[in-house]
Amino acid sequence: MGSGVGWMGGGVMLLLWAALIASACWLVIRAASPARLVPVRVDRARDLLAERYARGEISTEEYLDRLTYLTSR
């Protein structure tokens, strides 16, 4: 007969699998959410930058510098 440690090992494995699945779900949800929002924010920032440039609020050099910064993100 066993010493009773087998059932404890099974319980630990069950907890490890549950933690692994929960972590995977959390990572997928977290990775998906910002990915959908970032392009919208960058597009909006480019639009605002273009509007400011069109109104003459910023120079061509400043416009190109900020546009380069936005594009690199």
Backbone bond lengths (Angstrom), bond angles and torsions (degrees), N, CA, C in turn:
res aa  C-N    CA-C-N  psi(-1)  N-CA   C-N-CA  omega(-1)  CA-C   N-CA-C  phi
1 M - - - 1.441 - - 1.523 109.64 -
2 G 1.318 113.53 152.53 1.452 118.40 179.87 1.512 111.75 -81.98
3 S 1.288 114.32 171.22 1.455 118.88 -177.93 1.528 112.64 -90.60
4 G 1.328 117.98 1.34 1.454 119.97 178.77 1.517 113.85 93.87
5 V 1.319 118.14 3.34 1.456 121.57 -179.17 1.522 110.58 -80.45
6 G 1.319 118.49 -22.50 1.461 122.54 -177.29 1.512 113.51 -59.54
7 W 1.303 117.34 -42.87 1.463 119.39 -179.77 1.522 111.44 -65.87
8 M 1.348 116.95 -31.56 1.454 120.57 179.16 1.526 110.45 -70.18
9 G 1.326 116.59 -39.30 1.461 120.19 177.46 1.517 111.58 -62.94
10 G 1.339 116.58 -39.13 1.463 120.67 176.91 1.522 112.16 -64.21
11 G 1.309 116.13 -39.40 1.471 120.52 177.93 1.521 112.08 -65.83
12 V 1.324 115.36 -40.02 1.469 119.84 178.45 1.523 109.68 -65.25
13 M 1.332 117.46 -42.64 1.465 120.72 178.59 1.523 111.09 -62.49
14 L 1.322 116.51 -39.84 1.461 120.31 177.76 1.523 111.00 -61.66
15 L 1.327 116.42 -43.61 1.468 120.27 177.90 1.521 111.95 -65.09
16 L 1.316 117.69 -39.18 1.467 120.84 178.20 1.524 111.30 -63.99
17 W 1.328 117.43 -43.17 1.461 120.51 177.73 1.528 111.33 -63.97
18 A 1.314 116.54 -42.23 1.465 120.01 178.56 1.525 110.91 -62.77
19 A 1.332 117.36 -41.11 1.465 120.94 178.31 1.524 111.06 -66.34
20 L 1.311 117.27 -38.85 1.461 121.67 178.86 1.525 110.95 -64.23
21 I 1.311 117.12 -45.41 1.469 121.05 179.58 1.524 110.97 -66.05
22 A 1.320 117.13 -42.92 1.460 120.62 178.98 1.527 111.02 -63.74
23 S 1.326 117.12 -40.25 1.466 120.74 178.60 1.521 111.00 -65.36
24 A 1.307 116.89 -41.41 1.467 120.66 179.07 1.528 110.54 -62.96
25 C 1.321 117.18 -43.78 1.467 120.71 177.92 1.525 110.97 -62.52
26 W 1.301 116.60 -44.07 1.463 120.84 180.00 1.529 110.95 -61.62
27 L 1.334 117.50 -43.03 1.459 121.34 179.66 1.524 111.60 -64.55
28 V 1.314 117.19 -41.62 1.466 120.36 179.82 1.526 110.47 -64.41
29 I 1.313 117.10 -45.25 1.465 120.31 -179.48 1.525 110.60 -65.46
30 R 1.305 116.71 -43.39 1.462 120.57 -179.33 1.519 111.86 -66.71
31 A 1.317 117.58 -38.72 1.458 121.39 -179.61 1.526 111.15 -71.22
32 A 1.303 117.57 -32.43 1.460 120.70 -177.06 1.531 112.27 -77.12
33 S 1.294 118.33 -35.32 1.463 120.60 -174.85 1.526 113.71 -64.63
34 P 1.317 120.41 -56.63 1.465 119.19 -179.37 1.515 112.66 -66.08
35 A 1.307 118.51 -28.60 1.459 120.66 -178.51 1.521 110.88 -62.44
36 R 1.310 117.17 -32.26 1.460 119.54 178.72 1.517 111.71 -78.58
37 L 1.307 119.50 -27.17 1.450 122.23 -175.16 1.517 114.00 -88.97
38 V 1.311 118.43 -32.23 1.461 121.30 -174.47 1.527 112.87 -60.39
39 P 1.340 120.60 -48.67 1.464 118.61 179.69 1.524 112.90 -59.31
40 V 1.316 117.56 -34.96 1.458 120.48 179.04 1.520 110.03 -64.54
41 R 1.315 117.28 -43.35 1.464 121.36 179.63 1.526 110.98 -64.16
42 V 1.328 117.27 -42.34 1.463 120.89 -179.18 1.517 109.87 -67.31
43 D 1.330 117.44 -41.93 1.464 120.31 177.80 1.516 111.06 -61.67
44 R 1.299 116.54 -42.34 1.473 120.78 179.23 1.527 110.32 -64.45
45 A 1.331 116.76 -40.66 1.467 120.47 179.12 1.526 110.54 -64.46
46 R 1.334 117.09 -40.12 1.472 119.93 177.59 1.522 110.68 -63.86
47 D 1.330 116.77 -41.15 1.461 120.09 179.08 1.526 111.38 -62.16
48 L 1.320 116.26 -44.32 1.464 120.02 178.83 1.524 111.05 -64.21
49 L 1.319 116.03 -39.78 1.462 120.50 178.59 1.523 110.36 -63.12
50 A 1.333 116.93 -43.45 1.466 120.95 179.25 1.531 111.03 -64.42
51 E 1.318 116.77 -37.87 1.463 120.37 177.48 1.522 111.40 -64.02
52 R 1.317 115.97 -44.01 1.479 119.66 178.86 1.518 111.21 -63.34
53 Y 1.321 116.20 -39.01 1.463 120.46 178.54 1.534 110.17 -66.94
54 A 1.320 116.67 -42.30 1.469 120.88 -179.89 1.526 111.50 -64.34
55 R 1.325 117.43 -34.10 1.467 120.97 178.54 1.526 112.45 -79.33
56 G 1.322 116.66 -8.64 1.464 120.71 179.53 1.515 113.62 83.38
57 E 1.322 117.34 16.92 1.459 121.00 -179.10 1.524 112.13 -76.20
58 I 1.324 117.29 -26.08 1.465 121.22 179.20 1.523 109.03 -130.19
59 S 1.315 115.13 154.20 1.464 120.70 -178.50 1.529 110.42 -79.51
60 T 1.337 114.94 168.52 1.460 120.24 178.07 1.523 110.58 -61.61
61 E 1.314 116.45 -41.46 1.465 120.78 -179.64 1.532 110.69 -62.27
62 E 1.328 115.77 -44.98 1.463 119.25 -179.96 1.531 110.56 -66.31
63 Y 1.336 116.55 -39.73 1.464 120.60 178.28 1.524 110.71 -60.15
64 L 1.334 116.75 -49.80 1.459 120.47 -178.36 1.530 111.53 -64.78
65 D 1.327 116.59 -38.28 1.465 120.42 178.75 1.528 111.01 -62.92
66 R 1.313 116.49 -47.03 1.472 120.14 -179.35 1.528 111.75 -70.19
67 L 1.332 117.03 -34.80 1.453 120.12 177.47 1.527 110.99 -66.02
68 T 1.323 116.19 -39.48 1.460 120.21 176.27 1.527 110.76 -62.48
69 Y 1.310 116.43 -41.29 1.466 120.55 178.14 1.525 110.78 -62.96
70 L 1.321 117.57 -44.40 1.462 121.15 179.65 1.525 111.78 -64.70
71 T 1.309 116.35 -39.12 1.467 120.46 -178.18 1.518 112.01 -69.49
72 S 1.315 117.47 -28.63 1.466 120.84 -179.00 1.524 111.74 -77.27
73 R 1.300 119.10 -11.05 1.466 122.25 -178.16 1.474 111.09 -88.11
